[in-house]
Amino acid sequence: MELLEQITYYSEYVRGFGSAAMLIISLSIIMQCHVPMIPFAIVAGVCGYLFGFQQGIILSWGSVVIGSFIAFNVFHFFKLDKFTDKILSRYKILPKLTDKFVMGFILVIHNIPAIPIAVPNMVAAISKISLSRFMTFTAAGLLVPCMLFTGFGAGVDAFLASPGIMTFVPILVIGVFLVLIKLIDVDKVLSRYGL
């Protein structure tokens, strides 16, 4: 099934639930932050298709940020970081998951539609990154994909007329991030704001 057909199919299915549709979409986005299910691009597109661009972006972005927050805390509750440390030290594999690497990983991976939202959440959970830094970079990293996919669902014709924007905006975000990460001492800036 093509992306457009999937958005239409899932939209009609969710529309059948009536007023509970918002809750169902929000819960499915929150769940996929823990376990990959329906690709986020499709769910965000359904949000745009059913609720329009403005309401759809608030629903998709808000739900994915809340879901990532819950996932990060759930993974920490089950001590995923300590479990991973034990496994890796047994095989003498010691990855260098510095905060700078994890923050960059979160921003870049969230802008690649094929990779599930749960992947950067798990990587962050096995690192030593603080919750405030994780949430800051997750919210920033997910803003552009939410805008693109929700906008795609809200106005498919406009996006099909200029598909270059779907490629250009994520590349621009990644490029700006890579330039800034080289020019700015991220730890110093974040610690100044208490993150």
NORWOKA-V785875 format. One record per helix or strand of 2 or more residues. SS is the DSSP state (H for helix, E for strand). FROM is the first residue (numbers start at 1). TO is the last residue. If there is no record, write none. Layout:
SS_FROM_TO, SS_FROM_TO
//
This chain:
H_3_15, H_18_32, H_40_77, H_80_90, H_99_110, H_117_126, H_131_154, H_156_161, H_164_183, H_186_192
//
